């Protein structure tokens, strides 16, 4: 694999990477994540983040132990959590002299003529050396919250397309795509490379992920298909070790790589 240093890279961070199983912030991991992304930016890359975690952080702030099942409850958690999420990123990135910006999107602003507005705003932020941090606007995106199709894996792939990125990296709670469920089968083998998103590949994806998030492997396969359609390579990696982002950027094999 070739190095992708000096490129435009979208990193999607899942809730499981940002938080402990308790729902509270995983401070040590977030520190490593921010330091690594800031360093990659300093090395000449243009970094874009798509970050989950607003609902989970809102739950933690409010004192909820279980993810709300009703839409207003999810909206309330998202509204509180977005403040927490951006405050967390702003403080930590500023320690490395990096400025961040928040982009809250819905599917309605990513279609046709409205999409150009997002492209222009993102392009200018990148020109200014700012790291855009993108999330779905869960406070107003009622359809997505109710139907739970508003997962950030697909959003990340769409953002990568809008940004004309060179690579999309999805950080998850699993090393990548396996030939069978590694939680059930000890002999499950990691698939390191995927060249076509076939029905067989789709059949390997299970259901939803952790109780704090909405995405599972199925949403990541969907994201890979979107990325491929737009000529973008995608990697699924384990978010437990954010510093593995260096290895990916240096062309080393990490997780599962889907080739465009």
Secondary structure as GFF3:
##gff-version 3
##sequence-region A 1 260
A	DSSP	beta_strand	8	13	.	.	.	ID=ss1
A	DSSP	alpha_helix	15	18	.	.	.	ID=ss2
A	DSSP	alpha_helix	27	42	.	.	.	ID=ss3
A	DSSP	beta_strand	46	51	.	.	.	ID=ss4
A	DSSP	alpha_helix	54	62	.	.	.	ID=ss5
A	DSSP	alpha_helix	71	94	.	.	.	ID=ss6
A	DSSP	beta_strand	100	105	.	.	.	ID=ss7
A	DSSP	three_ten_helix	107	110	.	.	.	ID=ss8
A	DSSP	alpha_helix	112	127	.	.	.	ID=ss9
A	DSSP	beta_strand	131	136	.	.	.	ID=ss10
A	DSSP	alpha_helix	142	147	.	.	.	ID=ss11
A	DSSP	alpha_helix	152	162	.	.	.	ID=ss12
A	DSSP	beta_strand	167	172	.	.	.	ID=ss13
A	DSSP	beta_strand	193	194	.	.	.	ID=ss14
A	DSSP	alpha_helix	199	203	.	.	.	ID=ss15
A	DSSP	alpha_helix	217	229	.	.	.	ID=ss16
A	DSSP	beta_strand	233	238	.	.	.	ID=ss17
A	DSSP	alpha_helix	244	249	.	.	.	ID=ss18
A	DSSP	beta_strand	256	258	.	.	.	ID=ss19
###
